[in-house]
Amino acid sequence: MSGGLGAGVDGEPGGGLRARHVLRPHELVPGARVVLRHRRDDGSAADALGELLAADSERLVVRTRRGEVTVRRADLLAGKAVPPPPAPRAPRRSRAAPHEAVGVEELELVAAAHWRPHEVERLGGWRLRAAGGFTGRANSALALGSPGVPLHEAVAAVEAFYARRGLPARVAVPHAAGTAPDGPDAPEVARELAALGWAVDTPTLVLTAAVDDLPGPGEVPLPAGCSVVSTAEPDEQWLAGYHHRGGPAVPPAGLRVLASADAQVFARVVEDGAVVAVARGSLGAGWLGVSAVEVAPSHRRRGLARRLLAEVAGSGRAHRAVSAFLQVAAEDAGARALYEGAGFGVHHAYHYRVRPGP
C-alpha cells in the first residue's frame, strides 16, 4: 500500500487548489459553520472548515478539527456557511462485533480468499501458495496450525515447493498484535525459523471494522475537478494508477490475483483525464477487503484515499458485507492513521520469514 496519505486542508480532508466557493460575506458571522478558501504565504490555496469564532475587518478565526486557523481578510478568496457535520453514529453494542470476535486463523483464511494465488498445496494446516511472484501474500506458505510433520520436514517441503517455481522460499507467520517477530512471545514456528537463519520481512498489521461504521461517499467530499469511476475489473485506466511496490505495469500473474475474489470493485479518482488515485475492494463470505490503495505523489494530502475508502465501503454495503479488513505495513504510520481515523482497529499481525540466500 502506498504511503503519504492524509488531508490537504486546514480542517478536514478534501482540499484542493481547484475548489471554488460562493463569496457570501453576510454569512460569515461568529458561531456559523463555514468554509473559508484562503491564500497561504507560499501562494497556494487552502480551506479552513469549522466554527467561525471571530470576524472583523482585518481577520477571521475558525476553529477546525486541527486547531484555530486565522485568515486575513486580504487573503480570503471565498467563503460561505455550510451545513452541520453528519450526526454521530450510534454507539456499538457491548457485545463483540463479528469483525472483533473472529479468530486469527479464521480471518487469515477469509483474507486468503480475497487475494487468491494460482496454486495452493496443503501441508497439514499450512498452505503453500504461488502466483508467479506477484505479492508476498500470494507467494508464501501461510503457517496456520501444525504442518503435520516435523518442522525440518516442513521447511524442506517449503523450500522445494518454491524452488520448483523459481521463487524465494517465504513463510507468512500470523501472530498477536504487539508481539515482536523476534521476541520470546513470537510463535514457535517464527522462533524455529529464526534459529535456521530465516530473516524477518514486512511486519504487517491486519485491521478490521464493521462496514456500517465506515464513512460513505456522501460523507467525504471530493476536491473540485475530480470524479470517481468504479469498475468490476481492473481496466487499463485503473492499472495506469497502480504500481505494486513502485514497480512497472502489473504482470499477467498480477492481473489474475487482482481479480481473484468472489467479486470486486476497482475505484479510481480522475482529474483532467488522468488517474490520480486507485483502490480495490474485494467481496466474499460477508467480508469487504480493502487493498491496492495508491495516490499519485502530486495529489497526496487531498483526501483522495479517504474518499476511495468511502467508495469501497459503499460497494461493500451494497453487497451486504458486514465486516471489513485490510492489511497495512506496520511502519506505515500515515496509512494507519487514515484507516484508524475511518473506524478500523488492529485485529492481529503477521510477518514473513525469508529463507537465507545460498
N, C-alpha and C positions, 0 to 999 in steps of 0.2 A: 504494500500500500504506500502511496506517495505521501511525503511529509509536507510541511509548510502550509497546513490548513488553518484557517482562522477567519476572524471578522475583518472587514475593511472599512468600518465607520467608527465613530467615536462611541456610539451607544450600543448598537446591535449589528449582527451580520447583515450583509446585503447591500453594502455601499457600492459606489462605482462612479467614475467621473462623468458618466453619460446621463445620470439621473437628472430629472427636472421636476420642480415643484412650482405650483402657482404661488406667487407672492401675495399674501393676504395680511397686511400689517395689522388690520383690526382684530385678527385672531391671535396675535402674539401678545397675550395678556398673562400675567403671572397666574399659575395654577392650571393653565391649559397644558394638555399633552401635545407637543409639537415636534416637527422635524425641521431642522434648520440646515440648509445647504450653505456651506461657507468655504472660503478660500483659506488654505493653510499658508504658513510662511514660505514654504517651498513652491508655492504656486499651484499645488494640487488641490482638489476639492474633497470635502468630506461631509458626512451627515451627522448631526447631533440629534438623537431621538430620546425624548423623555419629558419630564415635567419642567415647564418654564418657571424658574424661581424668581427672576428679576428681569426687568426690561426698562431701559431708559434711552435717551437719545444717543448714548455712546456705546452701549453693550447690551447683550442678552446672556443670561446664565441659565443653563439647562442641567438638570440632574439626570444623568444617564446611568445605565447599569454599571458603567466603569468609573463613575465619579462625576463631579461637576465639570462642565465644559463652558468656558466663556467665549462668546463670539462677538467680535467688534462689529458694530453696525456697518462700518466701511467694508468689512469682509463678507457681509451677508449677501449671498447670491439669490436665495429664495427661501421661503418658509411658509408653513401652514399648520393649522391644527389637524390632528389625526385622531382616529378612534382609539378608545382604550384597548389595552392588550387583551388577548383571549382570557377567559376565566380559567383559573387553575383547575387542573384535572382532579377528579375525585381521589381521595387517598386510597392507597392499596388496602386490600383486605389483610388482616393479620395472618391469615393462613398463607403459607408459602405458595407463590405463583408457580405455574409449570416450569417456567424458564429458570427458576431458582431451585426447584425441587429435583430436577433431572440430575442423574448421576454423571460423573465424568466419562465413564466408558460409553454410556448411552448417548451422551451428547457428541462424543467423538465419532460414533457411528452415524449419527444424524449428519454431522458436518461432512463426513466422507462421502455420503450420498449426494451432496450438493456440489462436489468437486471430484467427479469420478475419474479414476485413471483408466487407461486402456486395458491393463492387465492386473489381475489380483490373484495371488496364490495364498492359500491358508497354511499357516504353520501354528497349530494349536489355536490360541486366541489371537495370535499375530496375523497381520495382513500385509503381505509383500506387494507393493504397488509400483507400477511403472507406466509412464506416459511420455516416452521419448525425451525425458529430461526437463519438461516444462513444469516448473514449480516443485518445491520440496514436498508439498502436500501430496502431490500425485506421484512422487518418485522416492518414496521412503517406506520402510517397514513400520507399520503402526503397531507399537508394542502394547497390546491390551491383554492383561492377564498373563497366563503362562503360555510359552511356545510349545509346551507338551514334550519337550526334550531338554536335556541339559543345556545350559547357556552356551557352552563351547560349540555344541552341535548347531544350535540356533544361529550363532554368529557365522559359522561356516556356511549354513544354508543361505543366509542373507548375502554374504559375500559372493557366493556362486550365482545367486539369482541376478544380482546387478552386474556381475562380470559378464554373464552371457549376453547382456543387453548393452554393454559398453557404458554403463553408468556408475557413478561413485556409490559405494555402499553407505547407506544412511538409515538411521533408525529414529523414528519420532517417539518421544517419551512423554506422555501426559503425566501431570502431577498437580498437587495442590498449589494454589496461588500463594506466593510468599515463600515458597521453598526454593532455595538456591540449587541450581543444577548440580553443583559440585559439593553441596552441603551434606552433613550427616543424615538429614531427613529426606534426601533425594531417594527416589525409588531404587530398589535393589538393582534393577537392570541398568540404571544410569551409573551406579557406583561400580558395577562389574565391568561395564564398557569403558569407564574411565580408567580402570586398572589395566585394561588392554590397550590404552593409549588413544581411544576414540575421543575426539575433541568435541566440545560444545559448539553448536552453531544456532543462530537465530532464536534466542529465547523469545517466546511468544505468549501473549495473553489471549484467552478466549472470553469474550464479553457477551452477555445476554440481556434481553429486555422483553417486556410484554409489548407486542406490536401496537396495542391500543395506547400505550404510554408514549409512543414516538410521535414527534410533530408530523403533521400532514402538509401537503404542498401549500394549502391556503394559509398556513402559519409562518411560512418562510418566504418572504418576497424575493424576487429576482432583481438584480440591477437592471436599469433601463437599457434597452438594446439587446438583452439576452432572452433566449427562449429555450424551452426544454423539449426534446424529442425522445420518445421511447419506442423500442422495437423488441420483438420476441427473439431475434437472432442478432449476433454481432456483425452488423453490416460494415461496409468499408469506412463510412464516416466515424462510426464508434471506434473501430480499430485504429483509425488515424490518431485518436486521442489517448490510446492506451499503450504504454510501454512497460512491460513487465520488468521491474528492477532496472529501468532505464535503458533496456535493450531495444533492438530494432523491431521490425514488424513481427507480429505473432506468427510462429511457425504453424504448419498444419496440425501438428500434435496439440498445440495450444488451443486452436480453434475447437477441436473436439472436446477438450476439457472444459472450455468456457461454456459450451452448450450441452453439458452432460447431465444437468439436473432434470428432475421431472418437468419443470417449467422454469423459465427465467425471463427477466426483463433487463434490457440494456438501455440505460438512460444517458443522455448527453446534454450538455449546455452548449448552445451555439451563439456566437456573436459575430456579426458581419460575415456570415457564411462559414466561419471557422469553428471547429470543435475546440472548446477551451476547458472542458471537464467531462469526465465519464464516471459511471459506476455500474456495477452489475448486482442485480437481485436474483437470488435463486429460491425456488419454492419446492417444498416436498415434506410430507409427513406432518403437516401443520406448522412447519417452521419456515421462516424467512431468513435467508443468508445474505449478508452484505459483503461484497468483495470488489476487487478491481477498481477501487476509488482512486482517481487521479485528477489533479488540477494542474493546468499549464502554469509554469513558474510566473508568467506575466500576469496571471489572473488570480493568484492566491490572495488570501485575506479579503475576499469579497463575498464570502458566504456561499460560494458555489457548492462546496462539498456538503454543507448542511442542507442546501436545497435538494441536492441529489439524494441524500439520505431520506429526506421527506418524500420525494417521488417514489423511491423504492419502498418505503413504508406504506405509502398509499396503495401501491400494487399488492403488497402483502395483505392489507386489509381487504382489498377487492377479491383476493383468492382465499379469504378466510383463514389466513395464517394467524396463529395465536401468539407464538413466541418468535423471537429473532435472535440471531447470533452473528458474531463476526470474529475475525482473528486479526490481531494487530501486534506488530513488533513491540516488545516491552519497552524498548528505548525510545519509541516514537511518542514523545510527550505531547506534541501538537495534535496528532490524531487521537490519542487517548482523551485529551481534553474535549475535543469535538464530540466524540461518541458518549463520553460520560455526561457531558452537558446536555445531550439529547435524551438521556434516560438509560443508557447502558451501564451495567455493573460487571465487575470481574467475576467470572464463574470458576475458572481454573487456568492452568498454564501448561505449556509444553515446550520442549526444546528438541533439537536434533542432535544426535551423536553421529559423527562422521568418521569413517574408518581412516586411519593414518595412511599417508601415501607410501609407495614402495620404498 
